[in-house]
Amino acid sequence: MMDETIAIRLEGVEKNRSNFRLGPLHMSIPKGCITAIVGPNGCGKSSSFSLMLELTKSDTGTIELLGHKVGQGRNTELMKRIGYLPEQSSEHEDNMKGTKKAEFYRFWYDSWDVNRYRELLRILEVDDNGTLGKMSKGMRRKFEFALALAHGPELLLLDEPSSGLDPLAWKTMIEILHRYMDQGDHTILMTSHIIEEVKRLADFIVFMAQGRVLGMYEKDELFSSWSTLFISGDELTAKKAAGAPGQCGVEHAGGTTYRITTNKAAEAEKWCASEGINIVSRQALELDEIMSALLMQDRLSKRLK
Ligand SMILES: Nc1ncnc2c1ncn2[C@@H]1O[C@H](COP(=O)(O)OP(=O)(O)OP(=O)(O)O)[C@@H](O)[C@H]1O
């Protein structure tokens, strides 16, 4: 049955290439939220976008966008409800003028809003009169970002949106995306390597590695559940510290102090209190540290299988 609260659903989606296996992917991206996919280079983020947009055909599995199955014939009307910013600009468009590309978009998208497009170019300080190949990397990125948004899509897929942008342009892009999310039932699925970008924008975070989804988490919950605790106690040993709930790593920090990483911070703190263990200090983990810990857990679980 169709779930009205889900914008993108992937069930058992697989794509096998000679050098890379993507999937089986299972993902449910909620409507009305910003979800960021994070993961190391080459883990399959862009390839997942290509499958969703039918730029590549999957071998198996089901993909649904906005309640419609993709990969079963022409989906022109569905694709018009989506905006896409690819990671890389097409080289074959290098000799095209910005105005010409915008004209194609105007014909293709029924809901193309020339005022919105002009306004975006103005805010982003882009002149679309130039040839695309002669625009600077950041300028072209901003231009293509404006194109992806100008028809007011319900769903926006952004592959590394801030790549090549200067800090001011990045801030402007974030403001535009916040405004886009405030206008109705909009959804963004993006990929990013920039921790600050993910932290400022995302409601949900999907971790990917080696073609698989390691997990999807609500951002605030994720950051509050992962932490590093420095704990100490006269009788404390590494073995005892390893018993902390959600323990993902124990290191000796000198004397009777141990540094533990946990993904169940509240439970670990309660456990310390009940065991008479003193919490010397606590630190929230950064996104990249959480990613490393998840990768480590994944490697361990694979080794144990
Ligand atoms: N058209 C293709 N033909 C063959 N292999 C491909 C193709 N496109 C991507 N791949 C391979 O699929 C894997 C995943 O690539 P993908 O671009 O999806 O990763 P990514 O997570 O987006 O990486 P990055 O963070 O570097 O952008 C890589 O090993 C890549 O070489």
Ligand as a Chemical Component Dictionary entry (heavy atoms), coordinates in Angstrom:
data_LIG
# 
_chem_comp.id                   LIG 
_chem_comp.type                 NON-POLYMER 
_chem_comp.pdbx_formal_charge   0 
_chem_comp.three_letter_code    LIG 
# 
loop_
_chem_comp_atom.comp_id 
_chem_comp_atom.atom_id 
_chem_comp_atom.alt_atom_id 
_chem_comp_atom.type_symbol 
_chem_comp_atom.charge 
_chem_comp_atom.model_Cartn_x 
_chem_comp_atom.model_Cartn_y 
_chem_comp_atom.model_Cartn_z 
_chem_comp_atom.pdbx_ordinal 
LIG N1  N1  N 0 28.841 4.444  -15.301 1  
LIG C1  C1  C 0 29.569 3.675  -14.512 2  
LIG N2  N2  N 0 30.146 2.551  -14.965 3  
LIG C2  C2  C 0 30.881 1.746  -14.173 4  
LIG N3  N3  N 0 31.093 2.014  -12.850 5  
LIG C3  C3  C 0 30.550 3.117  -12.341 6  
LIG C4  C4  C 0 29.764 4.020  -13.124 7  
LIG N4  N4  N 0 29.344 5.033  -12.323 8  
LIG C5  C5  C 0 29.862 4.781  -11.097 9  
LIG N5  N5  N 0 30.572 3.641  -11.114 10 
LIG C6  C6  C 0 31.273 3.027  -9.974  11 
LIG O1  O1  O 0 30.334 2.886  -8.931  12 
LIG C7  C7  C 0 30.946 3.153  -7.676  13 
LIG C8  C8  C 0 30.139 4.179  -6.922  14 
LIG O2  O2  O 0 30.280 5.446  -7.550  15 
LIG P1  P1  P 0 29.410 6.699  -7.116  16 
LIG O3  O3  O 0 29.743 7.812  -8.054  17 
LIG O4  O4  O 0 27.994 6.310  -6.997  18 
LIG O5  O5  O 0 29.979 6.995  -5.662  19 
LIG P2  P2  P 0 29.752 8.259  -4.701  20 
LIG O6  O6  O 0 29.398 7.693  -3.361  21 
LIG O7  O7  O 0 28.790 9.212  -5.295  22 
LIG O8  O8  O 0 31.229 8.857  -4.650  23 
LIG P3  P3  P 0 31.761 10.367 -4.427  24 
LIG O9  O9  O 0 31.584 10.668 -2.977  25 
LIG O10 O10 O 0 33.209 10.255 -4.799  26 
LIG O11 O11 O 0 30.984 11.266 -5.325  27 
LIG C9  C9  C 0 32.391 3.552  -7.955  28 
LIG O12 O12 O 0 33.213 2.431  -7.757  29 
LIG C10 C10 C 0 32.372 3.939  -9.412  30 
LIG O13 O13 O 0 33.603 3.664  -10.024 31 
# 
loop_
_chem_comp_bond.comp_id 
_chem_comp_bond.atom_id_1 
_chem_comp_bond.atom_id_2 
_chem_comp_bond.value_order 
_chem_comp_bond.pdbx_ordinal 
LIG N1  C1  SING 1  
LIG C1  N2  SING 2  
LIG C1  C4  DOUB 3  
LIG N2  C2  DOUB 4  
LIG C2  N3  SING 5  
LIG N3  C3  DOUB 6  
LIG C3  C4  SING 7  
LIG C3  N5  SING 8  
LIG C4  N4  SING 9  
LIG N4  C5  DOUB 10 
LIG C5  N5  SING 11 
LIG N5  C6  SING 12 
LIG C6  O1  SING 13 
LIG C6  C10 SING 14 
LIG O1  C7  SING 15 
LIG C7  C8  SING 16 
LIG C7  C9  SING 17 
LIG C8  O2  SING 18 
LIG O2  P1  SING 19 
LIG P1  O3  DOUB 20 
LIG P1  O4  SING 21 
LIG P1  O5  SING 22 
LIG O5  P2  SING 23 
LIG P2  O6  DOUB 24 
LIG P2  O7  SING 25 
LIG P2  O8  SING 26 
LIG O8  P3  SING 27 
LIG P3  O9  DOUB 28 
LIG P3  O10 SING 29 
LIG P3  O11 SING 30 
LIG C9  O12 SING 31 
LIG C9  C10 SING 32 
LIG C10 O13 SING 33 
# 
